[in-house]
């Protein structure tokens, strides 16, 4: 995963579980969290892969 920095604190974001509420999904994904201010960020690559995968699973049920 690429390095991301908090735009406010300019510190490196750490990996963290990020809750994403999306349509019927309310899932934890591996996102990024600022150790200083606690802002959470879900990188687009996670959205494109993990979230898309969950959607596929839901649709096939
Ligand atoms: Zn921050």
PDB file of the backbone (N, CA, C, O) and the ligand in Angstrom, with CONECT records:
HET     ZN  A 101       1
ATOM      1  N   UNK A   1       0.847  -1.206   0.000  1.00  0.00           N
ATOM      2  CA  UNK A   1       0.000   0.000   0.000  1.00  0.00           C
ATOM      3  C   UNK A   1       0.880   1.253   0.000  1.00  0.00           C
ATOM      4  O   UNK A   1       1.888   1.315   0.703  1.00  0.00           O
ATOM      5  N   UNK A   2       0.499   2.211  -0.769  1.00  0.00           N
ATOM      6  CA  UNK A   2       1.305   3.423  -0.869  1.00  0.00           C
ATOM      7  C   UNK A   2       1.273   4.210   0.449  1.00  0.00           C
ATOM      8  O   UNK A   2       0.358   4.060   1.259  1.00  0.00           O
ATOM      9  N   UNK A   3       2.259   5.018   0.632  1.00  0.00           N
ATOM     10  CA  UNK A   3       2.289   5.849   1.833  1.00  0.00           C
ATOM     11  C   UNK A   3       1.377   7.055   1.667  1.00  0.00           C
ATOM     12  O   UNK A   3       1.382   7.733   0.640  1.00  0.00           O
ATOM     13  N   UNK A   4       0.606   7.295   2.698  1.00  0.00           N
ATOM     14  CA  UNK A   4      -0.282   8.450   2.686  1.00  0.00           C
ATOM     15  C   UNK A   4       0.008   9.283   3.914  1.00  0.00           C
ATOM     16  O   UNK A   4       0.370   8.761   4.968  1.00  0.00           O
ATOM     17  N   UNK A   5      -0.152  10.557   3.767  1.00  0.00           N
ATOM     18  CA  UNK A   5       0.121  11.463   4.871  1.00  0.00           C
ATOM     19  C   UNK A   5      -1.110  12.302   5.179  1.00  0.00           C
ATOM     20  O   UNK A   5      -1.858  12.701   4.286  1.00  0.00           O
ATOM     21  N   UNK A   6      -1.298  12.560   6.485  1.00  0.00           N
ATOM     22  CA  UNK A   6      -2.399  13.423   6.886  1.00  0.00           C
ATOM     23  C   UNK A   6      -2.113  14.835   6.397  1.00  0.00           C
ATOM     24  O   UNK A   6      -1.036  15.388   6.623  1.00  0.00           O
ATOM     25  N   UNK A   7      -3.108  15.404   5.721  1.00  0.00           N
ATOM     26  CA  UNK A   7      -2.898  16.742   5.157  1.00  0.00           C
ATOM     27  C   UNK A   7      -2.808  17.799   6.247  1.00  0.00           C
ATOM     28  O   UNK A   7      -2.282  18.889   6.023  1.00  0.00           O
ATOM     29  N   UNK A   8      -3.327  17.470   7.436  1.00  0.00           N
ATOM     30  CA  UNK A   8      -3.348  18.434   8.529  1.00  0.00           C
ATOM     31  C   UNK A   8      -2.057  18.390   9.340  1.00  0.00           C
ATOM     32  O   UNK A   8      -1.444  19.414   9.640  1.00  0.00           O
ATOM     33  N   UNK A   9      -1.667  17.143   9.688  1.00  0.00           N
ATOM     34  CA  UNK A   9      -0.538  16.987  10.614  1.00  0.00           C
ATOM     35  C   UNK A   9       0.765  16.647   9.907  1.00  0.00           C
ATOM     36  O   UNK A   9       1.846  16.728  10.490  1.00  0.00           O
ATOM     37  N   UNK A  10       0.641  16.258   8.622  1.00  0.00           N
ATOM     38  CA  UNK A  10       1.820  15.863   7.860  1.00  0.00           C
ATOM     39  C   UNK A  10       2.552  14.690   8.499  1.00  0.00           C
ATOM     40  O   UNK A  10       3.779  14.607   8.454  1.00  0.00           O
ATOM     41  N   UNK A  11       1.776  13.783   9.095  1.00  0.00           N
ATOM     42  CA  UNK A  11       2.352  12.544   9.617  1.00  0.00           C
ATOM     43  C   UNK A  11       1.830  11.382   8.783  1.00  0.00           C
ATOM     44  O   UNK A  11       0.762  11.452   8.174  1.00  0.00           O
ATOM     45  N   UNK A  12       2.610  10.321   8.775  1.00  0.00           N
ATOM     46  CA  UNK A  12       2.247   9.159   7.975  1.00  0.00           C
ATOM     47  C   UNK A  12       1.026   8.463   8.566  1.00  0.00           C
ATOM     48  O   UNK A  12       0.960   8.231   9.774  1.00  0.00           O
ATOM     49  N   UNK A  13       0.076   8.137   7.724  1.00  0.00           N
ATOM     50  CA  UNK A  13      -1.117   7.439   8.186  1.00  0.00           C
ATOM     51  C   UNK A  13      -0.787   5.975   8.453  1.00  0.00           C
ATOM     52  O   UNK A  13       0.021   5.364   7.754  1.00  0.00           O
ATOM     53  N   UNK A  14      -1.433   5.427   9.483  1.00  0.00           N
ATOM     54  CA  UNK A  14      -1.215   4.033   9.838  1.00  0.00           C
ATOM     55  C   UNK A  14      -2.386   3.187   9.355  1.00  0.00           C
ATOM     56  O   UNK A  14      -3.507   3.673   9.205  1.00  0.00           O
ATOM     57  N   UNK A  15      -2.099   1.916   9.118  1.00  0.00           N
ATOM     58  CA  UNK A  15      -3.183   1.011   8.729  1.00  0.00           C
ATOM     59  C   UNK A  15      -4.151   0.838   9.886  1.00  0.00           C
ATOM     60  O   UNK A  15      -3.745   0.710  11.041  1.00  0.00           O
ATOM     61  N   UNK A  16      -5.425   0.836   9.563  1.00  0.00           N
ATOM     62  CA  UNK A  16      -6.438   0.695  10.597  1.00  0.00           C
ATOM     63  C   UNK A  16      -7.715   0.153   9.973  1.00  0.00           C
ATOM     64  O   UNK A  16      -7.925   0.238   8.763  1.00  0.00           O
ATOM     65  N   UNK A  17      -8.559  -0.406  10.829  1.00  0.00           N
ATOM     66  CA  UNK A  17      -9.864  -0.842  10.346  1.00  0.00           C
ATOM     67  C   UNK A  17     -10.774   0.362  10.213  1.00  0.00           C
ATOM     68  O   UNK A  17     -10.983   1.107  11.171  1.00  0.00           O
ATOM     69  N   UNK A  18     -11.298   0.541   9.054  1.00  0.00           N
ATOM     70  CA  UNK A  18     -12.172   1.673   8.783  1.00  0.00           C
ATOM     71  C   UNK A  18     -13.558   1.137   8.449  1.00  0.00           C
ATOM     72  O   UNK A  18     -13.708   0.266   7.593  1.00  0.00           O
ATOM     73  N   UNK A  19     -14.557   1.661   9.127  1.00  0.00           N
ATOM     74  CA  UNK A  19     -15.927   1.232   8.831  1.00  0.00           C
ATOM     75  C   UNK A  19     -16.433   1.999   7.630  1.00  0.00           C
ATOM     76  O   UNK A  19     -16.332   3.223   7.553  1.00  0.00           O
ATOM     77  N   UNK A  20     -16.967   1.264   6.723  1.00  0.00           N
ATOM     78  CA  UNK A  20     -17.542   1.909   5.551  1.00  0.00           C
ATOM     79  C   UNK A  20     -19.014   1.563   5.480  1.00  0.00           C
ATOM     80  O   UNK A  20     -19.381   0.392   5.388  1.00  0.00           O
ATOM     81  N   UNK A  21     -19.835   2.555   5.522  1.00  0.00           N
ATOM     82  CA  UNK A  21     -21.260   2.348   5.318  1.00  0.00           C
ATOM     83  C   UNK A  21     -21.565   2.697   3.873  1.00  0.00           C
ATOM     84  O   UNK A  21     -21.452   3.849   3.453  1.00  0.00           O
ATOM     85  N   UNK A  22     -21.947   1.689   3.134  1.00  0.00           N
ATOM     86  CA  UNK A  22     -22.150   1.910   1.710  1.00  0.00           C
ATOM     87  C   UNK A  22     -23.332   1.074   1.262  1.00  0.00           C
ATOM     88  O   UNK A  22     -23.267  -0.156   1.270  1.00  0.00           O
ATOM     89  N   UNK A  23     -24.394   1.724   0.877  1.00  0.00           N
ATOM     90  CA  UNK A  23     -25.646   1.062   0.516  1.00  0.00           C
ATOM     91  C   UNK A  23     -26.026   0.102   1.633  1.00  0.00           C
ATOM     92  O   UNK A  23     -26.342   0.553   2.735  1.00  0.00           O
ATOM     93  N   UNK A  24     -26.008  -1.198   1.392  1.00  0.00           N
ATOM     94  CA  UNK A  24     -26.387  -2.150   2.435  1.00  0.00           C
ATOM     95  C   UNK A  24     -25.182  -2.664   3.191  1.00  0.00           C
ATOM     96  O   UNK A  24     -25.314  -3.454   4.126  1.00  0.00           O
ATOM     97  N   UNK A  25     -24.029  -2.222   2.794  1.00  0.00           N
ATOM     98  CA  UNK A  25     -22.817  -2.691   3.449  1.00  0.00           C
ATOM     99  C   UNK A  25     -22.511  -1.852   4.675  1.00  0.00           C
ATOM    100  O   UNK A  25     -22.710  -0.637   4.686  1.00  0.00           O
ATOM    101  N   UNK A  26     -22.034  -2.508   5.680  1.00  0.00           N
ATOM    102  CA  UNK A  26     -21.509  -1.802   6.844  1.00  0.00           C
ATOM    103  C   UNK A  26     -20.351  -2.642   7.327  1.00  0.00           C
ATOM    104  O   UNK A  26     -20.472  -3.415   8.277  1.00  0.00           O
ATOM    105  N   UNK A  27     -19.243  -2.480   6.667  1.00  0.00           N
ATOM    106  CA  UNK A  27     -18.144  -3.418   6.810  1.00  0.00           C
ATOM    107  C   UNK A  27     -16.872  -2.715   7.232  1.00  0.00           C
ATOM    108  O   UNK A  27     -16.688  -1.515   7.030  1.00  0.00           O
ATOM    109  N   UNK A  28     -16.004  -3.513   7.824  1.00  0.00           N
ATOM    110  CA  UNK A  28     -14.662  -3.011   8.117  1.00  0.00           C
ATOM    111  C   UNK A  28     -13.752  -3.307   6.940  1.00  0.00           C
ATOM    112  O   UNK A  28     -13.740  -4.410   6.394  1.00  0.00           O
ATOM    113  N   UNK A  29     -13.001  -2.305   6.571  1.00  0.00           N
ATOM    114  CA  UNK A  29     -11.985  -2.490   5.550  1.00  0.00           C
ATOM    115  C   UNK A  29     -10.657  -2.005   6.100  1.00  0.00           C
ATOM    116  O   UNK A  29     -10.601  -1.209   7.038  1.00  0.00           O
ATOM    117  N   UNK A  30      -9.594  -2.503   5.494  1.00  0.00           N
ATOM    118  CA  UNK A  30      -8.282  -2.026   5.897  1.00  0.00           C
ATOM    119  C   UNK A  30      -8.046  -0.676   5.255  1.00  0.00           C
ATOM    120  O   UNK A  30      -7.801  -0.570   4.054  1.00  0.00           O
ATOM    121  N   UNK A  31      -8.125   0.345   6.076  1.00  0.00           N
ATOM    122  CA  UNK A  31      -7.893   1.682   5.583  1.00  0.00           C
ATOM    123  C   UNK A  31      -6.729   2.307   6.303  1.00  0.00           C
ATOM    124  O   UNK A  31      -5.847   1.615   6.810  1.00  0.00           O
ATOM    125  N   UNK A  32      -6.734   3.598   6.343  1.00  0.00           N
ATOM    126  CA  UNK A  32      -5.630   4.321   6.964  1.00  0.00           C
ATOM    127  C   UNK A  32      -6.179   5.294   7.989  1.00  0.00           C
ATOM    128  O   UNK A  32      -7.270   5.843   7.836  1.00  0.00           O
ATOM    129  N   UNK A  33      -5.395   5.493   9.035  1.00  0.00           N
ATOM    130  CA  UNK A  33      -5.839   6.367  10.094  1.00  0.00           C
ATOM    131  C   UNK A  33      -4.669   7.225  10.559  1.00  0.00           C
ATOM    132  O   UNK A  33      -3.545   6.742  10.689  1.00  0.00           O
ATOM    133  N   UNK A  34      -4.941   8.483  10.804  1.00  0.00           N
ATOM    134  CA  UNK A  34      -3.905   9.373  11.316  1.00  0.00           C
ATOM    135  C   UNK A  34      -3.737   9.125  12.815  1.00  0.00           C
ATOM    136  O   UNK A  34      -4.708   9.214  13.565  1.00  0.00           O
ATOM    137  N   UNK A  35      -2.511   8.815  13.260  1.00  0.00           N
ATOM    138  CA  UNK A  35      -2.290   8.558  14.678  1.00  0.00           C
ATOM    139  C   UNK A  35      -2.453   9.813  15.531  1.00  0.00           C
ATOM    140  O   UNK A  35      -2.555   9.722  16.755  1.00  0.00           O
ATOM    141  N   UNK A  36      -2.478  10.953  14.908  1.00  0.00           N
ATOM    142  CA  UNK A  36      -2.542  12.206  15.657  1.00  0.00           C
ATOM    143  C   UNK A  36      -3.971  12.720  15.813  1.00  0.00           C
ATOM    144  O   UNK A  36      -4.456  12.892  16.931  1.00  0.00           O
ATOM    145  N   UNK A  37      -4.637  12.961  14.692  1.00  0.00           N
ATOM    146  CA  UNK A  37      -5.983  13.538  14.778  1.00  0.00           C
ATOM    147  C   UNK A  37      -7.073  12.490  14.566  1.00  0.00           C
ATOM    148  O   UNK A  37      -8.252  12.774  14.774  1.00  0.00           O
ATOM    149  N   UNK A  38      -6.686  11.275  14.152  1.00  0.00           N
ATOM    150  CA  UNK A  38      -7.646  10.188  14.064  1.00  0.00           C
ATOM    151  C   UNK A  38      -8.494  10.185  12.808  1.00  0.00           C
ATOM    152  O   UNK A  38      -9.446   9.412  12.704  1.00  0.00           O
ATOM    153  N   UNK A  39      -8.164  11.031  11.861  1.00  0.00           N
ATOM    154  CA  UNK A  39      -8.930  11.044  10.613  1.00  0.00           C
ATOM    155  C   UNK A  39      -8.738   9.703   9.899  1.00  0.00           C
ATOM    156  O   UNK A  39      -7.638   9.151   9.883  1.00  0.00           O
ATOM    157  N   UNK A  40      -9.813   9.191   9.314  1.00  0.00           N
ATOM    158  CA  UNK A  40      -9.756   7.908   8.637  1.00  0.00           C
ATOM    159  C   UNK A  40      -9.869   8.111   7.139  1.00  0.00           C
ATOM    160  O   UNK A  40     -10.599   8.971   6.646  1.00  0.00           O
ATOM    161  N   UNK A  41      -9.129   7.299   6.453  1.00  0.00           N
ATOM    162  CA  UNK A  41      -9.125   7.422   5.004  1.00  0.00           C
ATOM    163  C   UNK A  41      -9.122   6.045   4.379  1.00  0.00           C
ATOM    164  O   UNK A  41      -8.373   5.161   4.794  1.00  0.00           O
ATOM    165  N   UNK A  42      -9.954   5.872   3.393  1.00  0.00           N
ATOM    166  CA  UNK A  42     -10.013   4.611   2.671  1.00  0.00           C
ATOM    167  C   UNK A  42      -9.470   4.833   1.270  1.00  0.00           C
ATOM    168  O   UNK A  42     -10.108   5.491   0.448  1.00  0.00           O
ATOM    169  N   UNK A  43      -8.302   4.286   0.999  1.00  0.00           N
ATOM    170  CA  UNK A  43      -7.693   4.531  -0.317  1.00  0.00           C
ATOM    171  C   UNK A  43      -8.555   3.968  -1.440  1.00  0.00           C
ATOM    172  O   UNK A  43      -9.272   2.982  -1.269  1.00  0.00           O
ATOM    173  N   UNK A  44      -8.463   4.610  -2.565  1.00  0.00           N
ATOM    174  CA  UNK A  44      -9.279   4.215  -3.707  1.00  0.00           C
ATOM    175  C   UNK A  44      -8.991   2.780  -4.130  1.00  0.00           C
ATOM    176  O   UNK A  44      -9.884   2.077  -4.604  1.00  0.00           O
ATOM    177  N   UNK A  45      -7.738   2.342  -3.958  1.00  0.00           N
ATOM    178  CA  UNK A  45      -7.401   0.979  -4.374  1.00  0.00           C
ATOM    179  C   UNK A  45      -8.138  -0.038  -3.512  1.00  0.00           C
ATOM    180  O   UNK A  45      -8.488  -1.119  -3.987  1.00  0.00           O
ATOM    181  N   UNK A  46      -8.375   0.304  -2.241  1.00  0.00           N
ATOM    182  CA  UNK A  46      -9.146  -0.582  -1.370  1.00  0.00           C
ATOM    183  C   UNK A  46     -10.601  -0.605  -1.814  1.00  0.00           C
ATOM    184  O   UNK A  46     -11.234  -1.659  -1.868  1.00  0.00           O
ATOM    185  N   UNK A  47     -11.114   0.568  -2.126  1.00  0.00           N
ATOM    186  CA  UNK A  47     -12.495   0.661  -2.585  1.00  0.00           C
ATOM    187  C   UNK A  47     -12.675  -0.150  -3.867  1.00  0.00           C
ATOM    188  O   UNK A  47     -13.650  -0.886  -4.020  1.00  0.00           O
ATOM    189  N   UNK A  48     -11.719  -0.003  -4.781  1.00  0.00           N
ATOM    190  CA  UNK A  48     -11.824  -0.665  -6.077  1.00  0.00           C
ATOM    191  C   UNK A  48     -11.721  -2.184  -5.959  1.00  0.00           C
ATOM    192  O   UNK A  48     -12.344  -2.901  -6.742  1.00  0.00           O
ATOM    193  N   UNK A  49     -10.949  -2.688  -5.000  1.00  0.00           N
ATOM    194  CA  UNK A  49     -10.737  -4.132  -4.895  1.00  0.00           C
ATOM    195  C   UNK A  49     -11.635  -4.753  -3.829  1.00  0.00           C
ATOM    196  O   UNK A  49     -12.496  -5.573  -4.146  1.00  0.00           O
ATOM    197  N   UNK A  50     -11.443  -4.374  -2.584  1.00  0.00           N
ATOM    198  CA  UNK A  50     -12.154  -5.032  -1.486  1.00  0.00           C
ATOM    199  C   UNK A  50     -13.651  -4.757  -1.530  1.00  0.00           C
ATOM    200  O   UNK A  50     -14.460  -5.670  -1.362  1.00  0.00           O
ATOM    201  N   UNK A  51     -14.017  -3.511  -1.755  1.00  0.00           N
ATOM    202  CA  UNK A  51     -15.437  -3.165  -1.763  1.00  0.00           C
ATOM    203  C   UNK A  51     -16.131  -3.810  -2.952  1.00  0.00           C
ATOM    204  O   UNK A  51     -17.249  -4.309  -2.831  1.00  0.00           O
ATOM    205  N   UNK A  52     -15.471  -3.799  -4.091  1.00  0.00           N
ATOM    206  CA  UNK A  52     -16.041  -4.426  -5.282  1.00  0.00           C
ATOM    207  C   UNK A  52     -16.232  -5.916  -5.051  1.00  0.00           C
ATOM    208  O   UNK A  52     -17.211  -6.507  -5.508  1.00  0.00           O
ATOM    209  N   UNK A  53     -15.295  -6.513  -4.344  1.00  0.00           N
ATOM    210  CA  UNK A  53     -15.376  -7.937  -4.034  1.00  0.00           C
ATOM    211  C   UNK A  53     -16.580  -8.237  -3.146  1.00  0.00           C
ATOM    212  O   UNK A  53     -17.294  -9.214  -3.375  1.00  0.00           O
ATOM    213  N   UNK A  54     -16.805  -7.406  -2.140  1.00  0.00           N
ATOM    214  CA  UNK A  54     -17.958  -7.568  -1.248  1.00  0.00           C
ATOM    215  C   UNK A  54     -19.260  -7.439  -2.018  1.00  0.00           C
ATOM    216  O   UNK A  54     -20.204  -8.198  -1.800  1.00  0.00           O
ATOM    217  N   UNK A  55     -19.296  -6.474  -2.915  1.00  0.00           N
ATOM    218  CA  UNK A  55     -20.494  -6.271  -3.702  1.00  0.00           C
ATOM    219  C   UNK A  55     -20.801  -7.497  -4.545  1.00  0.00           C
ATOM    220  O   UNK A  55     -21.957  -7.900  -4.678  1.00  0.00           O
ATOM    221  N   UNK A  56     -19.762  -8.080  -5.107  1.00  0.00           N
ATOM    222  CA  UNK A  56     -19.915  -9.287  -5.917  1.00  0.00           C
ATOM    223  C   UNK A  56     -20.504 -10.415  -5.080  1.00  0.00           C
ATOM    224  O   UNK A  56     -21.403 -11.138  -5.511  1.00  0.00           O
ATOM    225  N   UNK A  57     -19.966 -10.541  -3.867  1.00  0.00           N
ATOM    226  CA  UNK A  57     -20.455 -11.591  -2.965  1.00  0.00           C
ATOM    227  C   UNK A  57     -21.928 -11.388  -2.646  1.00  0.00           C
ATOM    228  O   UNK A  57     -22.699 -12.347  -2.612  1.00  0.00           O
ATOM    229  N   UNK A  58     -22.317 -10.146  -2.413  1.00  0.00           N
ATOM    230  CA  UNK A  58     -23.709  -9.860  -2.091  1.00  0.00           C
ATOM    231  C   UNK A  58     -24.627 -10.174  -3.267  1.00  0.00           C
ATOM    232  O   UNK A  58     -25.713 -10.731  -3.104  1.00  0.00           O
ATOM    233  N   UNK A  59     -24.165  -9.805  -4.439  1.00  0.00           N
ATOM    234  CA  UNK A  59     -24.992  -9.998  -5.621  1.00  0.00           C
ATOM    235  C   UNK A  59     -25.198 -11.477  -5.949  1.00  0.00           C
ATOM    236  O   UNK A  59     -26.230 -11.861  -6.500  1.00  0.00           O
ATOM    237  N   UNK A  60     -24.210 -12.297  -5.607  1.00  0.00           N
ATOM    238  CA  UNK A  60     -24.307 -13.703  -5.957  1.00  0.00           C
ATOM    239  C   UNK A  60     -25.150 -14.500  -4.971  1.00  0.00           C
ATOM    240  O   UNK A  60     -25.419 -15.683  -5.180  1.00  0.00           O
ATOM    241  N   UNK A  61     -25.566 -13.836  -3.890  1.00  0.00           N
ATOM    242  CA  UNK A  61     -26.379 -14.545  -2.898  1.00  0.00           C
ATOM    243  C   UNK A  61     -27.829 -14.713  -3.373  1.00  0.00           C
ATOM    244  O   UNK A  61     -28.650 -15.288  -2.659  1.00  0.00           O
TER     245      UNK A  61
HETATM  246 ZN    ZN A 101      -3.974  14.087  11.287  1.00  0.00          ZN
END
